[in-house]
Amino acid sequence: MLFLTNHEGRAGVETCRRLLESGSSAREAVEQAIRTVEADTAIHSVGKGGHPRLHGEVECDAAIMDGTTLQVGAVGALKGFLHPVSVARQVMEHLPHVFLAGDGAARFASEIGAEPAGLLSGAAAAAHQRWLEANVPAEELTRWPDVPLARHAWRSGETLDTADTVICLAIDRQGNMAGAASTSGWARSYPGRVGDSPVIGAGLYVDGRYGAAGCTHIGEMTIRACTARSVVLYLKTGMGLRGACAEAIKDLGRLEGGFLGNVVVHALDARGEPCVLATADLKEKSSWLFWRDGMAQPELRPAEVLPLG
């Protein structure tokens, strides 16, 4: 039994450990761990308390994947519900589809009785207003958000204060592997923007035969390079875990044009050995927690830095 989560997952580590120790499945453990994070208003990149898009609304992405069956559930640009990761799990278990977005995702969440919630906290709303006043011309501010927003999306990238995600990868008592991710995404991105977290193969991929990977930070990059799936495929070819992660980062270094920034790759191999590589020293934002059966407490560890290029 073990789990790996990034620094945003710290609120869920005890939940994850308790469930694994009690015999719960890895699928259940990662979902419940992330639910704890989604409800924590002190975390501003996930769920309730997350930063909004340019138009002032919080939109959330989430996914969950079972490494034994390769079943997947995902939601993108979901508004108004407290636990996107649980909506994603219900997509996986109760629909013939794997990915719902926008109004359709919200309709499904309502049908299954998912808990509704206003996600924009007072602190996030105040931070959003400060950003607008500092970055939007006064004439446009009087009409906001009924103005062209595209150039402001680029400006939000220049002033990006959060683009993080919670990732949780786990192996249960039976040796089954699962992973999940949830995020409110790039602060002040264009409305409807979907990052890598719900895009299976980009921000999350789990195959219990070989390993699992989850990515954080600039999802536009990992979507273009299919980073999470690449890590697992490199493992499948026989590479060691660090080599697989390094090769996936090398792929990111080939990207040209578009919005480029930093990425952190979190991975486990089939034996449960962990590796976390970051393309820059992001201090706390690239730290991660790891727990294995027999450890008294989860360990906080720094990511190894492997620059792009």
N, C-alpha and C positions, 0 to 999 in steps of 0.2 A: 504494500500500500504506500502511495506517495502522491504528492501534488506539487506543482510549480505554478506560481502566480506572479504577476508583475507588481510593482509598488502600489498601483491603484487597487489591487486586490487585498490589501492588508486587512480591511474590515471583515473580509470573509474567511480568513484563514482558520479561525477556530471552528466555524461552522463546517468547513470542508474536512478538517481533521476529525471532528466528532462523528460526522456521518460515515467516513471511511472506517473508523475504528469500530463503529456499531454494525458494520456489515453492509451498509448501503452501496448501491452501484456507483461507479464513477460518474455515470450520466446524472444521477440524482445529486451527487456531491458537488459537481461543478455548477449545476443549475442553482442549487440553494446557496452556495458560496457567493455567486454573482448577484443573486437577489438581495443579499445583505448589502452589497456595495451599491446596487441601484437605489436603495432606499436611504443611503447615507448622504445627507445634504452637505457634508463637509468635503465631499469629492465632487469636483466641478466639471468632470469630463464624462460622467456616467449618470444616467437616470435623473432622479429628482435632485435639483440643484445644478444640473448641467447648464453650460452656456448655450444661448440660443443661436439660431441662424440669423442672417442679416435682417429678416423681417420681424424678429423678436419672438419667435416660437421655438421651443425645444423639440427637436426631432431625433429619434433614437434608432440605432441599428443594433441587431443582436443575431447570434447564431449559436447552434449547438450541434455537435457531431459525435456519433457513436463509432468508436474505432473497431468494433467487432462486426457490426452489420453495415457500416458506412452509411447509415441513415443520417439525414441532415434536415434541420429546420432553420429557417432564417426569416428575419423581417428587416425592412429598410424604411427609413423616413417615417417611423411610427410616432404619432403624437397622442398624448393624453392618457397613457397607461403606465403604471408604476414599474411593471416588470417585463420589459421587452424579451428578456431571455426565456421567460416562461411561455410567452406567446410563441416564440420560436420553437420551443419544445412541443407545444400543442400543434403547430403546423406539421412538425415531423411525425407526430403520432396519430393525427386525425384528418389529414388531407392527403390527396394524391399528389400534391405539389410540394415543393421544398422551399419556395421563396415567395413571400408576399410583401408588397410595398405600398406606402402611402395610404390612401383612403381604404383600399382593400384590406390592408393589414389591420387598420383600425376597426373596420367592420367585423373582421374575424375575431379580433380581441373582444369586441363587445358581445358577439355571439357566444363565446365560450365563457363569458362571465369574468374576464380578466379585470383586475382592480383598476378603476380609473383614477387619475390623479392629475392635478395641476403641477407640472414639472418645473416651471420657472420660479425659482426662489427669489426672495427679496434681494439677497446678495448678488445673484446672477443678473437680475434686472438692473440693479444699480450699476454694476460693472459694464453692462451693455450700454446703458445710457451715457456713461462716461466715455466709452469708446466712440459712440456716435458723435458726441459733442467735440471730441478731439480730432475726428477724421472725416467728418461729412460737412461740406459747405453749408453755411447757415440757410441759404435759399432752398437747398434740397432737404434739409432737416425739417423744415416746416411742412413738407409734403411726404415725409418718410412713413411707410416704405414704398409709396407709390411713385417711385423714380426708377430709372434704369439701374440695376444692381450689379451688373457684371464687373465693372471696374472696381467696385467696392469689395468684391470677392477677392480680387488680387491684392487690394490693400489689406484685407483681413489676413492674408498670408504673410504680408510683410510685418504685421504686428501680432502674429499668432502667439497667444498666451496659453492655449491648450489645444491639443489635438490627440489626446490620449485615449486609452481604452483599458478595460479590465479583461485580462486573459487568464483562464484557469485550465490547466491540463492535469489529468489525474489517472492513476491506475488503482483499481480496487482490489479487494481481498481475493477475488477470483482471477485476477490478472487482466481484467478487461480495462480498456483505455477509453477515455472520452475527453472532449475539450469544449469550451464555450467562450464566447466573447460578447461584450456589450459596451456600447459607447453612445454618448450624445454628440460625439464627433468634433470636427474642426469648428472652433468658436467663430461665429459670424460668417460661416460659409454660405454659399448660395442656397436658397430654399430648395429642398428636394435632393440636395447632395447626398449620395450614399457612399460611404467609405469602404474600406476593405473588410471590416469586421464581419459583415454578413455574406461576403462574397467567398464562397467556399473555394479553397485553393489559393486565394490571395492573402486574406488575413487569418485564416484558420484551416487546418487540415489534420485529420486524425486517421491513421490506419494502424491498428494494433499489431499487425505483422512486422511493421518497420519503425513506426514512431509517430510523433505529433509535433506540430509547429503552430505558433500563433505570433502575429506581428502587431506592433504598435507604432504610433506616430504617423508619418505621411502615407496614408493609405493609397493615394493616387499612384505612388511608386510601386507598391506591392501588388496592386491590381495589374499594372502593366507588365510586371515580371512574374506573376503567379508565384509569389515567394514561398508561401506556406507549403503548397503542393511540391514546389521544387525541392525544399529541404527533404521531404519524405521520399521523393523520387531518387534523390542522391543517396539517401540511406538504402533504398531498395537496390541500387547498383553495387552496394558493398562498401561505400565510403563510411568512414567513422563519423560520429556525430558532429564534432567540431568542423571537420572537413566539409560536411554537407552544409552546415550553416554558413561557413566561409564562402563556399561556392555560390550559394544563393545571394550573399551580399555582393560577390563579384558580379553576378548578373545585374544587380541593381546599379552597379557602377557603369554599366553600358548604356543606361538611359540618357537620352538627350532631349532637351526641350521640355515644355510643360513645367509644372511646379515640382521642384526638387528640394529635398531637405534631409532630415534624419529618419532612420528606421531602427527599431530594436527587434531582433528575432529571438524568440523563446522556443526551445525545443526539448523534447525527450526522445530517447531511442526506445526500442522495444524492451530493453532491460531496465528502463527507468533511469538511465543516466541523463543528467540535465546539461544544457549548454545555453547560454544567453550571450549574444553578440550585439553590440551597438555600433553604429557607424560614427559616433562621436561620443565624447564624455558628457553625458547628460546628467551627471550627478545622481540625485535621488530619482529622477524620472526614468533612469535606466536600471535602477536596482530591482532585485527580485527576491522572492521568498521561496524556500524549498523545505519540504518536510518528507521524511521517510519513516515508516514504521520503526520504532525503537528510538527515535530522536525525541528528546524531552520537549523541545520547542522548535518551531520553524526557524530556519536560519535566514537572515537577511544578507544577501550577497551582492557585490557590485557586478555589473556586466563587463565583459571583456570588450575593449574598444578595437574595432577593426574598420578603419576608414574606407570609404568608397574609393574606387580607382585602383 
